């Protein structure tokens, strides 16, 4: 999608601090981190949200989860643990309408983190 912020980041039109990339996903540090480790993992194909998943694009979910595991290892949080958050829709706090997973870690998670 031409005007999507995350599509522009994936294409290199907007700078980001890349953590991981493969043919299916792109992962980069959040510019407003909510934890010491806060990485966004996004599919390279534009999918608006979890609600936009269908039979044609559902195959993109497995590579995202594989990418999350790699990001956790790269960031040194795979052993201690991490939290994954997906906001779906405006009332849930989704501000960029490109499916993305927040990977949070580096601190003991509490109820007040997010």
N, CA, C and O atoms as a GROMACS GRO file, in nm:
protein
  456
    1UNK      N    1   0.085  -0.117   0.000
    1UNK     CA    2   0.000   0.000   0.000
    1UNK      C    3   0.090   0.124   0.000
    1UNK      O    4   0.180   0.136   0.084
    2UNK      N    5   0.068   0.214  -0.090
    2UNK     CA    6   0.156   0.328  -0.112
    2UNK      C    7   0.169   0.422   0.007
    2UNK      O    8   0.278   0.472   0.034
    3UNK      N    9   0.061   0.447   0.079
    3UNK     CA   10   0.062   0.548   0.185
    3UNK      C   11   0.081   0.491   0.325
    3UNK      O   12   0.080   0.567   0.422
    4UNK      N   13   0.097   0.362   0.338
    4UNK     CA   14   0.110   0.296   0.468
    4UNK      C   15   0.249   0.322   0.527
    4UNK      O   16   0.351   0.299   0.461
    5UNK      N   17   0.253   0.369   0.651
    5UNK     CA   18   0.379   0.398   0.719
    5UNK      C   19   0.471   0.276   0.723
    5UNK      O   20   0.589   0.288   0.691
    6UNK      N   21   0.418   0.160   0.760
    6UNK     CA   22   0.502   0.041   0.771
    6UNK      C   23   0.546  -0.009   0.634
    6UNK      O   24   0.657  -0.061   0.622
    7UNK      N   25   0.462   0.004   0.532
    7UNK     CA   26   0.504  -0.033   0.397
    7UNK      C   27   0.621   0.055   0.353
    7UNK      O   28   0.713   0.008   0.287
    8UNK      N   29   0.616   0.184   0.388
    8UNK     CA   30   0.725   0.276   0.355
    8UNK      C   31   0.853   0.238   0.429
    8UNK      O   32   0.962   0.246   0.372
    9UNK      N   33   0.841   0.196   0.554
    9UNK     CA   34   0.958   0.150   0.630
    9UNK      C   35   1.015   0.025   0.565
    9UNK      O   36   1.137   0.016   0.546
   10UNK      N   37   0.932  -0.070   0.530
   10UNK     CA   38   0.977  -0.194   0.467
   10UNK      C   39   1.051  -0.164   0.336
   10UNK      O   40   1.152  -0.227   0.306
   11UNK      N   41   1.000  -0.068   0.258
   11UNK     CA   42   1.062  -0.031   0.130
   11UNK      C   43   1.186   0.055   0.148
   11UNK      O   44   1.256   0.082   0.050
   12UNK      N   45   1.216   0.098   0.269
   12UNK     CA   46   1.334   0.180   0.294
   12UNK      C   47   1.312   0.328   0.269
   12UNK      O   48   1.408   0.405   0.266
   13UNK      N   49   1.188   0.370   0.250
   13UNK     CA   50   1.157   0.511   0.226
   13UNK      C   51   1.159   0.594   0.354
   13UNK      O   52   1.180   0.715   0.351
   14UNK      N   53   1.138   0.527   0.467
   14UNK     CA   54   1.144   0.589   0.599
   14UNK      C   55   1.246   0.508   0.679
   14UNK      O   56   1.238   0.386   0.682
   15UNK      N   57   1.343   0.576   0.744
   15UNK     CA   58   1.445   0.502   0.818
   15UNK      C   59   1.387   0.429   0.939
   15UNK      O   60   1.289   0.473   1.000
   16UNK      N   61   1.451   0.318   0.973
   16UNK     CA   62   1.415   0.242   1.093
   16UNK      C   63   1.541   0.174   1.144
   16UNK      O   64   1.640   0.160   1.072
   17UNK      N   65   1.534   0.131   1.268
   17UNK     CA   66   1.645   0.055   1.326
   17UNK      C   67   1.612  -0.093   1.314
   17UNK      O   68   1.549  -0.152   1.402
   18UNK      N   69   1.655  -0.151   1.202
   18UNK     CA   70   1.622  -0.290   1.170
   18UNK      C   71   1.686  -0.385   1.270
   18UNK      O   72   1.802  -0.371   1.307
   19UNK      N   73   1.607  -0.483   1.313
   19UNK     CA   74   1.655  -0.588   1.402
   19UNK      C   75   1.668  -0.719   1.325
   19UNK      O   76   1.761  -0.796   1.347
   20UNK      N   77   1.573  -0.745   1.235
   20UNK     CA   78   1.571  -0.871   1.160
   20UNK      C   79   1.490  -0.852   1.032
   20UNK      O   80   1.396  -0.773   1.028
   21UNK      N   81   1.530  -0.926   0.929
   21UNK     CA   82   1.454  -0.924   0.805
   21UNK      C   83   1.476  -1.055   0.732
   21UNK      O   84   1.586  -1.109   0.729
   22UNK      N   85   1.369  -1.106   0.672
   22UNK     CA   86   1.379  -1.217   0.580
   22UNK      C   87   1.282  -1.190   0.465
   22UNK      O   88   1.232  -1.078   0.453
   23UNK      N   89   1.255  -1.287   0.382
   23UNK     CA   90   1.170  -1.262   0.266
   23UNK      C   91   1.024  -1.233   0.303
   23UNK      O   92   0.949  -1.180   0.221
   24UNK      N   93   0.983  -1.269   0.425
   24UNK     CA   94   0.843  -1.256   0.465
   24UNK      C   95   0.815  -1.146   0.567
   24UNK      O   96   0.706  -1.088   0.567
   25UNK      N   97   0.911  -1.117   0.654
   25UNK     CA   98   0.888  -1.022   0.763
   25UNK      C   99   1.000  -0.920   0.774
   25UNK      O  100   1.112  -0.941   0.728
   26UNK      N  101   0.965  -0.810   0.838
   26UNK     CA  102   1.062  -0.705   0.870
   26UNK      C  103   1.039  -0.670   1.016
   26UNK      O  104   0.925  -0.650   1.058
   27UNK      N  105   1.148  -0.661   1.094
   27UNK     CA  106   1.138  -0.629   1.236
   27UNK      C  107   1.227  -0.510   1.266
   27UNK      O  108   1.342  -0.504   1.222
   28UNK      N  109   1.173  -0.415   1.343
   28UNK     CA  110   1.248  -0.294   1.374
   28UNK      C  111   1.209  -0.243   1.512
   28UNK      O  112   1.102  -0.273   1.564
   29UNK      N  113   1.299  -0.164   1.572
   29UNK     CA  114   1.274  -0.111   1.705
   29UNK      C  115   1.165  -0.006   1.702
   29UNK      O  116   1.160   0.077   1.611
   30UNK      N  117   1.077  -0.010   1.802
   30UNK     CA  118   0.971   0.088   1.815
   30UNK      C  119   1.032   0.223   1.853
   30UNK      O  120   1.122   0.228   1.936
   31UNK      N  121   0.983   0.331   1.792
   31UNK     CA  122   1.040   0.463   1.823
   31UNK      C  123   0.991   0.518   1.957
   31UNK      O  124   1.047   0.615   2.008
   32UNK      N  125   0.887   0.459   2.014
   32UNK     CA  126   0.837   0.497   2.146
   32UNK      C  127   0.828   0.371   2.232
   32UNK      O  128   0.718   0.323   2.260
   33UNK      N  129   0.943   0.317   2.274
   33UNK     CA  130   0.942   0.188   2.344
   33UNK      C  131   0.867   0.191   2.476
   33UNK      O  132   0.875   0.287   2.553
   34UNK      N  133   0.794   0.083   2.501
   34UNK     CA  134   0.721   0.065   2.626
   34UNK      C  135   0.794  -0.029   2.720
   34UNK      O  136   0.745  -0.057   2.830
   35UNK      N  137   0.911  -0.077   2.680
   35UNK     CA  138   0.994  -0.167   2.759
   35UNK      C  139   1.137  -0.153   2.708
   35UNK      O  140   1.158  -0.098   2.600
   36UNK      N  141   1.236  -0.201   2.784
   36UNK     CA  142   1.374  -0.192   2.736
   36UNK      C  143   1.394  -0.255   2.598
   36UNK      O  144   1.473  -0.205   2.518
   37UNK      N  145   1.324  -0.363   2.571
   37UNK     CA  146   1.321  -0.422   2.437
   37UNK      C  147   1.179  -0.405   2.385
   37UNK      O  148   1.083  -0.454   2.445
   38UNK      N  149   1.166  -0.337   2.272
   38UNK     CA  150   1.034  -0.317   2.210
   38UNK      C  151   1.056  -0.316   2.059
   38UNK      O  152   1.101  -0.216   2.002
   39UNK      N  153   1.024  -0.427   1.997
   39UNK     CA  154   1.045  -0.446   1.854
   39UNK      C  155   0.911  -0.474   1.788
   39UNK      O  156   0.828  -0.546   1.842
   40UNK      N  157   0.891  -0.415   1.671
   40UNK     CA  158   0.771  -0.442   1.592
   40UNK      C  159   0.807  -0.542   1.483
   40UNK      O  160   0.907  -0.525   1.413
   41UNK      N  161   0.727  -0.645   1.469
   41UNK     CA  162   0.746  -0.746   1.364
   41UNK      C  163   0.626  -0.737   1.272
   41UNK      O  164   0.511  -0.753   1.315
   42UNK      N  165   0.652  -0.710   1.143
   42UNK     CA  166   0.544  -0.687   1.047
   42UNK      C  167   0.562  -0.777   0.925
   42UNK      O  168   0.674  -0.804   0.883
   43UNK      N  169   0.451  -0.823   0.868
   43UNK     CA  170   0.464  -0.897   0.741
   43UNK      C  171   0.498  -0.799   0.630
   43UNK      O  172   0.455  -0.683   0.634
   44UNK      N  173   0.574  -0.844   0.532
   44UNK     CA  174   0.608  -0.757   0.420
   44UNK      C  175   0.490  -0.732   0.328
   44UNK      O  176   0.485  -0.631   0.258
   45UNK      N  177   0.396  -0.822   0.328
   45UNK     CA  178   0.273  -0.802   0.251
   45UNK      C  179   0.178  -0.718   0.338
   45UNK      O  180   0.168  -0.741   0.458
   46UNK      N  181   0.110  -0.623   0.277
   46UNK     CA  182   0.020  -0.537   0.354
   46UNK      C  183  -0.108  -0.613   0.390
   46UNK      O  184  -0.183  -0.658   0.304
   47UNK      N  185  -0.128  -0.627   0.521
   47UNK     CA  186  -0.252  -0.681   0.578
   47UNK      C  187  -0.294  -0.580   0.683
   47UNK      O  188  -0.215  -0.548   0.772
   48UNK      N  189  -0.414  -0.529   0.674
   48UNK     CA  190  -0.457  -0.418   0.760
   48UNK      C  191  -0.455  -0.454   0.909
   48UNK      O  192  -0.407  -0.375   0.990
   49UNK      N  193  -0.507  -0.570   0.946
   49UNK     CA  194  -0.514  -0.610   1.087
   49UNK      C  195  -0.545  -0.758   1.094
   49UNK      O  196  -0.558  -0.825   0.991
   50UNK      N  197  -0.556  -0.810   1.215
   50UNK     CA  198  -0.597  -0.950   1.232
   50UNK      C  199  -0.732  -0.975   1.168
   50UNK      O  200  -0.757  -1.083   1.114
   51UNK      N  201  -0.821  -0.877   1.174
   51UNK     CA  202  -0.954  -0.891   1.116
   51UNK      C  203  -0.950  -0.904   0.964
   51UNK      O  204  -1.046  -0.952   0.904
   52UNK      N  205  -0.841  -0.862   0.902
   52UNK     CA  206  -0.829  -0.870   0.756
   52UNK      C  207  -0.769  -1.003   0.709
   52UNK      O  208  -0.753  -1.025   0.589
   53UNK      N  209  -0.736  -1.092   0.804
   53UNK     CA  210  -0.684  -1.222   0.765
   53UNK      C  211  -0.794  -1.304   0.697
   53UNK      O  212  -0.910  -1.302   0.738
   54UNK      N  213  -0.754  -1.375   0.592
   54UNK     CA  214  -0.847  -1.460   0.519
   54UNK      C  215  -0.770  -1.578   0.460
   54UNK      O  216  -0.650  -1.592   0.484
   55UNK      N  217  -0.836  -1.662   0.385
   55UNK     CA  218  -0.771  -1.781   0.329
   55UNK      C  219  -0.656  -1.746   0.235
   55UNK      O  220  -0.562  -1.824   0.220
   56UNK      N  221  -0.661  -1.629   0.173
   56UNK     CA  222  -0.557  -1.590   0.079
   56UNK      C  223  -0.430  -1.540   0.147
   56UNK      O  224  -0.322  -1.551   0.088
   57UNK      N  225  -0.439  -1.485   0.269
   57UNK     CA  226  -0.320  -1.428   0.332
   57UNK      C  227  -0.282  -1.491   0.467
   57UNK      O  228  -0.183  -1.451   0.527
   58UNK      N  229  -0.359  -1.587   0.515
   58UNK     CA  230  -0.335  -1.648   0.646
   58UNK      C  231  -0.197  -1.715   0.654
   58UNK      O  232  -0.142  -1.730   0.763
   59UNK      N  233  -0.142  -1.756   0.540
   59UNK     CA  234  -0.011  -1.822   0.540
   59UNK      C  235   0.100  -1.728   0.587
   59UNK      O  236   0.210  -1.775   0.616
   60UNK      N  237   0.074  -1.600   0.596
   60UNK     CA  238   0.173  -1.504   0.644
   60UNK      C  239   0.194  -1.509   0.794
   60UNK      O  240   0.292  -1.454   0.844
   61UNK      N  241   0.105  -1.574   0.867
   61UNK     CA  242   0.114  -1.576   1.013
   61UNK      C  243   0.231  -1.663   1.062
   61UNK      O  244   0.300  -1.625   1.156
   62UNK      N  245   0.254  -1.776   1.001
   62UNK     CA  246   0.363  -1.864   1.045
   62UNK      C  247   0.498  -1.794   1.035
   62UNK      O  248   0.573  -1.796   1.133
   63UNK      N  249   0.533  -1.732   0.922
   63UNK     CA  250   0.662  -1.661   0.917
   63UNK      C  251   0.674  -1.548   1.019
   63UNK      O  252   0.784  -1.519   1.067
   64UNK      N  253   0.562  -1.483   1.053
   64UNK     CA  254   0.568  -1.378   1.155
   64UNK      C  255   0.609  -1.438   1.289
   64UNK      O  256   0.696  -1.384   1.358
   65UNK      N  257   0.549  -1.549   1.326
   65UNK     CA  258   0.582  -1.613   1.454
   65UNK      C  259   0.724  -1.668   1.453
   65UNK      O  260   0.792  -1.664   1.555
   66UNK      N  261   0.769  -1.720   1.341
   66UNK     CA  262   0.908  -1.763   1.330
   66UNK      C  263   1.001  -1.644   1.347
   66UNK      O  264   1.105  -1.654   1.412
   67UNK      N  265   0.964  -1.530   1.286
   67UNK     CA  266   1.043  -1.408   1.299
   67UNK      C  267   1.047  -1.357   1.442
   67UNK      O  268   1.150  -1.308   1.488
   68UNK      N  269   0.935  -1.367   1.512
   68UNK     CA  270   0.930  -1.324   1.653
   68UNK      C  271   1.030  -1.404   1.735
   68UNK      O  272   1.102  -1.347   1.818
   69UNK      N  273   1.036  -1.534   1.714
   69UNK     CA  274   1.132  -1.617   1.788
   69UNK      C  275   1.276  -1.575   1.758
   69UNK      O  276   1.359  -1.571   1.849
   70UNK      N  277   1.305  -1.543   1.633
   70UNK     CA  278   1.440  -1.498   1.595
   70UNK      C  279   1.472  -1.363   1.657
   70UNK      O  280   1.583  -1.341   1.704
   71UNK      N  281   1.375  -1.273   1.657
   71UNK     CA  282   1.394  -1.142   1.719
   71UNK      C  283   1.423  -1.157   1.868
   71UNK      O  284   1.514  -1.093   1.920
   72UNK      N  285   1.347  -1.241   1.937
   72UNK     CA  286   1.369  -1.263   2.080
   72UNK      C  287   1.510  -1.314   2.107
   72UNK      O  288   1.575  -1.272   2.202
   73UNK      N  289   1.558  -1.402   2.023
   73UNK     CA  290   1.694  -1.455   2.038
   73UNK      C  291   1.797  -1.344   2.012
   73UNK      O  292   1.891  -1.327   2.089
   74UNK      N  293   1.779  -1.270   1.903
   74UNK     CA  294   1.870  -1.160   1.870
   74UNK      C  295   1.878  -1.057   1.982
   74UNK      O  296   1.985  -1.007   2.014
   75UNK      N  297   1.763  -1.026   2.039
   75UNK     CA  298   1.756  -0.922   2.142
   75UNK      C  299   1.791  -0.975   2.282
   75UNK      O  300   1.793  -0.898   2.378
   76UNK      N  301   1.817  -1.104   2.294
   76UNK     CA  302   1.860  -1.161   2.421
   76UNK      C  303   1.750  -1.180   2.524
   76UNK      O  304   1.776  -1.178   2.644
   77UNK      N  305   1.626  -1.197   2.477
   77UNK     CA  306   1.514  -1.212   2.571
   77UNK      C  307   1.444  -1.347   2.560
   77UNK      O  308   1.345  -1.372   2.629
   78UNK      N  309   1.495  -1.434   2.475
   78UNK     CA  310   1.427  -1.562   2.454
   78UNK      C  311   1.427  -1.650   2.578
   78UNK      O  312   1.331  -1.723   2.602
   79UNK      N  313   1.533  -1.644   2.656
   79UNK     CA  314   1.541  -1.729   2.776
   79UNK      C  315   1.460  -1.671   2.891
   79UNK      O  316   1.389  -1.745   2.959
   80UNK      N  317   1.470  -1.542   2.915
   80UNK     CA  318   1.402  -1.480   3.029
   80UNK      C  319   1.252  -1.466   3.007
   80UNK      O  320   1.174  -1.470   3.101
   81UNK      N  321   1.214  -1.449   2.881
   81UNK     CA  322   1.072  -1.436   2.849
   81UNK      C  323   1.039  -1.302   2.787
   81UNK      O  324   1.113  -1.205   2.802
   82UNK      N  325   0.928  -1.299   2.717
   82UNK     CA  326   0.885  -1.178   2.649
   82UNK      C  327   0.734  -1.182   2.628
   82UNK      O  328   0.670  -1.286   2.642
   83UNK      N  329   0.681  -1.066   2.596
   83UNK     CA  330   0.538  -1.052   2.573
   83UNK      C  331   0.515  -1.011   2.428
   83UNK      O  332   0.591  -0.934   2.371
   84UNK      N  333   0.409  -1.066   2.368
   84UNK     CA  334   0.370  -1.030   2.232
   84UNK      C  335   0.231  -0.966   2.240
   84UNK      O  336   0.140  -1.021   2.303
   85UNK      N  337   0.217  -0.850   2.176
   85UNK     CA  338   0.089  -0.780   2.176
   85UNK      C  339   0.052  -0.747   2.032
   85UNK      O  340   0.135  -0.701   1.954
   86UNK      N  341  -0.074  -0.770   1.998
   86UNK     CA  342  -0.129  -0.728   1.870
   86UNK      C  343  -0.254  -0.646   1.899
   86UNK      O  344  -0.350  -0.697   1.955
   87UNK      N  345  -0.251  -0.521   1.860
   87UNK     CA  346  -0.370  -0.436   1.873
   87UNK      C  347  -0.450  -0.451   1.745
   87UNK      O  348  -0.396  -0.443   1.635
   88UNK      N  349  -0.579  -0.472   1.760
   88UNK     CA  350  -0.666  -0.495   1.644
   88UNK      C  351  -0.780  -0.395   1.647
   88UNK      O  352  -0.877  -0.411   1.722
   89UNK      N  353  -0.768  -0.293   1.565
   89UNK     CA  354  -0.872  -0.192   1.556
   89UNK      C  355  -0.843  -0.068   1.639
   89UNK      O  356  -0.761  -0.072   1.731
   90UNK      N  357  -0.909   0.038   1.606
   90UNK     CA  358  -0.887   0.168   1.668
   90UNK      C  359  -0.911   0.167   1.818
   90UNK      O  360  -0.832   0.224   1.893
   91UNK      N  361  -1.019   0.103   1.864
   91UNK     CA  362  -1.048   0.102   2.008
   91UNK      C  363  -0.948   0.019   2.087
   91UNK      O  364  -0.937   0.035   2.208
   92UNK      N  365  -0.876  -0.069   2.021
   92UNK     CA  366  -0.773  -0.148   2.088
   92UNK      C  367  -0.638  -0.075   2.089
   92UNK      O  368  -0.543  -0.123   2.150
   93UNK      N  369  -0.632   0.039   2.022
   93UNK     CA  370  -0.508   0.115   2.020
   93UNK      C  371  -0.426   0.100   1.893
   93UNK      O  372  -0.313   0.149   1.887
   94UNK      N  373  -0.480   0.034   1.792
   94UNK     CA  374  -0.407   0.021   1.666
   94UNK      C  375  -0.405   0.158   1.598
   94UNK      O  376  -0.510   0.214   1.568
   95UNK      N  377  -0.285   0.211   1.575
   95UNK     CA  378  -0.271   0.342   1.512
   95UNK      C  379  -0.216   0.333   1.371
   95UNK      O  380  -0.238   0.424   1.290
   96UNK      N  381  -0.145   0.226   1.341
   96UNK     CA  382  -0.097   0.202   1.204
   96UNK      C  383  -0.171   0.079   1.154
   96UNK      O  384  -0.162  -0.028   1.214
   97UNK      N  385  -0.244   0.094   1.047
   97UNK     CA  386  -0.328  -0.015   0.999
   97UNK      C  387  -0.254  -0.102   0.898
   97UNK      O  388  -0.288  -0.110   0.780
   98UNK      N  389  -0.151  -0.166   0.953
   98UNK     CA  390  -0.071  -0.271   0.889
   98UNK      C  391  -0.045  -0.368   1.002
   98UNK      O  392   0.015  -0.329   1.103
   99UNK      N  393  -0.087  -0.491   0.989
   99UNK     CA  394  -0.071  -0.590   1.095
   99UNK      C  395   0.071  -0.584   1.151
   99UNK      O  396   0.168  -0.590   1.075
  100UNK      N  397   0.083  -0.574   1.282
  100UNK     CA  398   0.214  -0.573   1.345
  100UNK      C  399   0.206  -0.630   1.486
  100UNK      O  400   0.106  -0.614   1.557
  101UNK      N  401   0.312  -0.695   1.524
  101UNK     CA  402   0.324  -0.759   1.654
  101UNK      C  403   0.428  -0.683   1.735
  101UNK      O  404   0.540  -0.661   1.688
  102UNK      N  405   0.392  -0.643   1.856
  102UNK     CA  406   0.486  -0.580   1.948
  102UNK      C  407   0.554  -0.692   2.027
  102UNK      O  408   0.486  -0.774   2.088
  103UNK      N  409   0.685  -0.695   2.028
  103UNK     CA  410   0.763  -0.789   2.108
  103UNK      C  411   0.828  -0.707   2.218
  103UNK      O  412   0.911  -0.620   2.192
  104UNK      N  413   0.788  -0.735   2.342
  104UNK     CA  414   0.835  -0.659   2.457
  104UNK      C  415   0.911  -0.748   2.553
  104UNK      O  416   0.872  -0.862   2.577
  105UNK      N  417   1.020  -0.696   2.607
  105UNK     CA  418   1.096  -0.774   2.704
  105UNK      C  419   1.205  -0.689   2.768
  105UNK      O  420   1.209  -0.567   2.753
  106UNK      N  421   1.293  -0.757   2.838
  106UNK     CA  422   1.403  -0.689   2.905
  106UNK      C  423   1.369  -0.638   3.043
  106UNK      O  424   1.450  -0.572   3.108
  107UNK      N  425   1.248  -0.670   3.089
  107UNK     CA  426   1.202  -0.628   3.220
  107UNK      C  427   1.092  -0.726   3.263
  107UNK      O  428   1.021  -0.782   3.180
  108UNK      N  429   1.078  -0.744   3.394
  108UNK     CA  430   0.966  -0.827   3.442
  108UNK      C  431   0.838  -0.753   3.411
  108UNK      O  432   0.820  -0.638   3.451
  109UNK      N  433   0.749  -0.818   3.341
  109UNK     CA  434   0.625  -0.756   3.298
  109UNK      C  435   0.528  -0.742   3.415
  109UNK      O  436   0.512  -0.833   3.496
  110UNK      N  437   0.464  -0.626   3.421
  110UNK     CA  438   0.363  -0.600   3.524
  110UNK      C  439   0.237  -0.552   3.457
  110UNK      O  440   0.236  -0.526   3.337
  111UNK      N  441   0.134  -0.539   3.532
  111UNK     CA  442   0.005  -0.498   3.477
  111UNK      C  443   0.008  -0.356   3.423
  111UNK      O  444  -0.073  -0.323   3.337
  112UNK      N  445   0.098  -0.271   3.470
  112UNK     CA  446   0.099  -0.131   3.432
  112UNK      C  447   0.193  -0.102   3.314
  112UNK      O  448   0.209   0.014   3.277
  113UNK      N  449   0.254  -0.201   3.256
  113UNK     CA  450   0.350  -0.177   3.148
  113UNK      C  451   0.280  -0.114   3.028
  113UNK      O  452   0.329  -0.015   2.974
  114UNK      N  453   0.168  -0.169   2.986
  114UNK     CA  454   0.096  -0.113   2.871
  114UNK      C  455  -0.047  -0.087   2.908
  114UNK      O  456  -0.125  -0.040   2.824
   0.00000   0.00000   0.00000
